[in-house]
Amino acid sequence: MAVLSARALRLAALAAALLAAPTAHAAEWVVHPGESIAAALRRAGAGDTVLVERGRYTENLVIDKPLTLKGVERPTISGGLKGDTIRVKSPDVTIEGVIVTDSGDDLTAQNAGIYIQPGADRAVVSHCDIAYSLFGLWIEGVKDVLISHNLITGKRDYMSAQRGNGIELYNTNGARIIGNQISFVRDGIYVDVSHHALFRGNKIHDVRYGTHYMNSYYNTWEDNDSYHNRGGLAIMETRNQIVRNNRAWGNSDHGIMLRTIQDSIIEGNVVAGNQRGFFIYDAEFNVIRDNLVVGNRVGVHLWAGSFHNEVEDNDFIGNQEQVRYVASRDEQWGTKEGNYWSNYVGWDRDGNGIGDVPYEANDVVDWLTWRLPAVKLLLNSPAVQALRLIAQQFPLLRAPSIVDRKPRMTPIHADWRQWLAK
């Protein structure tokens, strides 16, 4: 038998000692009413859990080690109307089941209910109520955060411009924002320079923009509700987005804004009862399909060189103006499958479900009223009606329009009627 070297014997002895040592377990620290959460955080080690019992605690907390802060029967942590109520400095921190309230109101300092600062990667905030805070969550310079199933409300007694945003994402990667309810802040979710993120199942109401979304790429926004805001989704200066199966309704300006956006898919959304269903500005090389645009003042406001988009299989139903389009040339939609237009007056003699004559969204009277708003005073006059009829007979007088050469005779969305009341 070979004789083991001294070095090999030492390594074997060390391995045996490690195997024989008791396994270290994360500790739990319980904070009772009247005690200090900050003191418990100082005592806790990496990987420990600090359990906070039901009660009200007025503290400004700093979490600078990887641990879990968990509420028992939903305790309240108040920041005393100064600074951040909770600031997270360490990676791998979880905050769960607490009520966080009363941050300061300094917009320059970005006071927040929970402030997740650069380097605090993989932070998790779930099943919390964040109330009466300037910013609900400020999240900056981190990777792979999870913000899920929280209720976030702002300083409702402040003017909109003096409030912060519900969730602010700046310079992040891989964020997951799932199942949150946000109201009475400035913008529900503000996203800037943040990539590869998922926004799913959030409900946002009574804010300025449901989402204010800029300079961010390769993100997915799906199954969210944005209603009773000034604007629903404002997606701007971006590319490679998936905007799918969202509902934007009852907003005083737009349902979904697509501004300076390329190479994106906009599909399966419902925009109903807004001033403008879609506001599309400087949008190119996108796929816009299978959306229901119903009961808006203007179904689609298309502007500023929005060309080369594939627009198919959408339903435009009961909008006072289906499309508002001012340009120097026609734009072709529905070149493959066509779209449904509730005001189409053509026919389908061969019964193939496609109209035999193209749909044109606008005529010369529409063009004049948009260029010269005073013309609206004469809309019911015989002269304007005669101009509309003459323009139909003489193509030289026609205005550039959205043209759908394969208009569908029946809508794709069978449930469109439920959205008319929105």
Protein Blocks (a to p, Z undefined) as FASTA:
>chain_A
ZZddfklmmmmmmmmmmmmpccdddddddddehiafklmmmmpcghiacdddeddddddd
ddfbdcddddehhiaddehhpajfbdcfbghiacehiacehiafbfklopafbdcdehia
hiacehiacehifbfbdcehiahiacehiacdddfkbcfklpccfbdcehiehiacehia
cehifbfcdcehiahiacehiacehifbfbacehiahiacehiacehifblcdcehiehi
acehiacehiakbmbdcehiehiacehiacehiablbdcehiahiacehiacehiablba
ceehighiacehiacehiablbacddfbdcdehklnopadfkbcbdcfkonopafbdcdf
bdfklmmmmmmmmlmmmmmpmklmmmmmmmmmmmklpccddddfbbcfbdfblmlmmmmm
ZZ
